[in-house]
């Protein structure tokens, strides 16, 4: 049988998880009906936790799993939904400086070896 302190601790953990999920849901909702929103929802629903990866490796994973180029908002929403929060400026820095990523124009990004997509 659990003590009151253990139950309170577990409740606090669950509130933290709920807040993370709520944040991810809000980020996805903000994307609205923009191009690629189905791709974002599908990738986010895969549920693979990215929190243990470095920021740049998490971005690489998201782009490698995507069948189309993604914009920064889509990348950020997927990262957030999968447990990895990266600030907008940091995300831009990773995308523009890492040779594994290629701009497709109009703010869309893909892996450098997939630049022909």
Secondary structure as GFF3:
##gff-version 3
##sequence-region A 1 117
A	DSSP	alpha_helix	4	31	.	.	.	ID=ss1
A	DSSP	alpha_helix	37	45	.	.	.	ID=ss2
A	DSSP	alpha_helix	55	65	.	.	.	ID=ss3
A	DSSP	beta_strand	70	71	.	.	.	ID=ss4
A	DSSP	alpha_helix	72	81	.	.	.	ID=ss5
A	DSSP	alpha_helix	88	97	.	.	.	ID=ss6
A	DSSP	beta_strand	101	105	.	.	.	ID=ss7
A	DSSP	beta_strand	108	111	.	.	.	ID=ss8
A	DSSP	three_ten_helix	112	114	.	.	.	ID=ss9
###
